[in-house]
Amino acid sequence: MTHPSGTVVDLTMPISHHMPAYPGEPTAVFETFSRVETDDVAMTTVHLFSQLGTHIDAPAHFTAGTRTVDRLDLARCIGPAHLVRLGTLAPGAVIDTDTLRRHADVLAVADRVVFSTGWSRRAGGPGYFRDWPVFTEDAAAYLASHAPLFVGLDTPSPGDDRTNPAIHRRLFADETALVECLVSVDDLPDTFEIICLPLPLVGLDGAPVRAVARI
């Protein structure tokens, strides 16, 4: 889509009734409340999981008593961003510190970074929520040492079931805004403006977002 000040690229998974979700987690459910044909107005009840589709994690996702999604600093989610191109990574790939050091020049200057691994091409398919590329804990610490305001991923999570708590907590220690399950990032230019705003779900651990890039 075009905008007077540039082209807008949608980076958001569409949310649909019974869309694919991480195994064991609930999907979206749309229930008709009223119809134009019978009630003169169409309205729908939406059952939505906080971590479904393209979403942002709040620190409360992994640490009780910390910042919830309605209290996030939205300024972190809007502004100039850099794309870190890691290539098309295979299932089970590991993103280690050496991998990130090859992009040290970008990480040193970027307030907001989006990682491109090629994984979003699998979105909606049976393999998307299995064996996605993951950061090592050391790589996450290296990334966090640059204190980014915003980190965007085209994968379901930065780590796996074993490492996810530690990786999330390391990033959240600096209040980094962490967005997962971005799509259509592979063809973005090296720099762009990111706009990624969550629903203000009071007291919750995360929320779906509408994420776009303006180029």
N, C-alpha and C positions, 0 to 999 in steps of 0.2 A: 504494500500500500504506500501511497505517496503522501507527503506532507509539505507545506510551503517551505519548511526549513530542512527538508531531507526525506529520504526514503525510510519508512518504518518497517522493520522485519519482526514478525511475531515469533517469539522464542518459547511459546507456551504450548504444552500439550492440551488439546481440546478435552474438556471434561464431558463425558457422556455416560448415560445409564449403563451400569454394569461394565464400565471400562476396565481394562487389565489393571491389576493392583499387585503389590508385593505379596507373595504367598503368605497366607495367614492373616492379612490385614483386610479390612472392609473396603469395598468399592463404593462408587457413587450409586445412589438409588433415586430416581425421579418418580414421584407419585402425583398423578393428576388430582388437583384439588377442585378445579372447576373447568368447564369447557365453554367456548364461545357458542357452540351449537345448542347447548342446553341451559347455560347460565349467563349468557351474554358477555362473559369475560373469561379469559384463559389465565389460570394461575396454577403453580406447581409447587409441591413440597419437595425440597431437596435434602437428602441425607448425604453428608459430605464428611469424609475423614480428614483430619488435620494434616496428614502427611501424604495425601493423594496427589498424583500428577506433579506438575511443576509447582514446587512449594518452597517456602522458607522455613528454616529451623530457628527457633528461639533458644537461648541458653537453658530455659526450663525443660527443654526436650531431654536433657541428660542430667541436669542438676536441680534438685528441688529448691524452691525458694529464690530462684534467680529470675532474670528478666523474662517476661512472657511476650507473646507476639504483638499484643496491642501496645506494648511499651518500647518497641524497637525504635531506634533512631532512623527515620525514613530518609534522612539526608544521605545516609550510607548507600541507599538503594537507588539513587539517582545521580548520574554524573558521568564524566569521561571514564572509559574502560579500555583495557587492552586485552586482546585475544592471545592466549598462549597455545600455540599449535603443537600438540604432542604426536601428531600423525594419526593413522588409523590403527588403534591398538587391538590386539587379539584378546579373546576371552582369557581371563586369568592373568592379564598383564599387571605388572607392578610398577608404580610410579615412585621411584626412589629419589634420594637427595641428588645423586649425580644427574638424573634426568632434569630436575628443576634447576640445577646450577647452570645447565646449558641455556637457560632463559633468565639468568641472573640480571642481565641488563634491563629486561622488561620489569621483573619483579622489584627491582630497586627503585623504579620511578612510578609504578602503577599504583594508584589508590584502589582501583577496582580491577579484578582480573576474572576472565572467563576462560575455562580450560576446554579445548577441543580435542576429544579422543576418538571421534568417529562413532561413539557408542549410540548417539541419539538416532542413528539410522536404523537401529534395531527397535526403536520405540513402537509399542503395539504388537510386537512379535513375541513368540514364546521364549526367546532367549534373553530378553532385555533385563529381566530381574535375576539373571544367573551369571555368575563369574564375570561381573563387570570389572574394568580396571580400577585398582585401588591404590591409594597412597600408603606408603609405609609411615609408621609413627615418626620416624626421623625426618621424612620428607614433609610431613605435616608441621613438625616443629620448625623446620627451615622456612616453610611458607609463612608460618605465623610470626617468625622473627622479623619479617618485613612489614608486619602490622597492617595488612590490607583492610580497607574499609568493607570490602565486598568480595566474596569469592563465589563464582557461578560454576556449576558442574553440569556436564551433559550425561552424567551417570546417576544411578539411584542414590548413591551415597559416597563419601570420600573413602570409607574403609569397608571392612567386612564385619561379620557378626562379632568377631573377637576384638578387632581394633577400633570399631566405631566409637565407643564411649570415650576412649582416650583422645582420639583425633578430634572429635567434636569439642570436647572440653578444652583442648589446647587452643583451638580457633576462637572459641567463645571467651577465653580469658581476656582477649583484647577487643571483645565486642564485635568481632567480624560478623557481618551479615552473610549467612551461608544459604545459597539457593541450589536446589538439586533438581534433576530431571529437565533441564533445559533442552530444547530441540532447535534444529536449524542453525546451529552455531558454526558449522564447518565452513560455510561460505561467507562469513562475516569478514570485513576488512580488519587490518591489524588494530585499528583504533575506531571507537564509536562511542555513542552515548547510550548507557544502559538506564532503563526505567523499569523498576521491578517492585511492585507495591502489593503487600499482603492485605487480606481482609483483617480488620481489627477485632479478632475474636478474643474477647476479654478473658484473661487468665489462662490462655491455652499455650501449648508447646510449639505450635507452628500453624501455618495456614497456606492454602493455595494462593498463588500470585498470578498476576498478568504481567508477564515479562516481555519487553520489546527492546529492540535496538534501533536507534536512529542513526543513520549513516549518511 
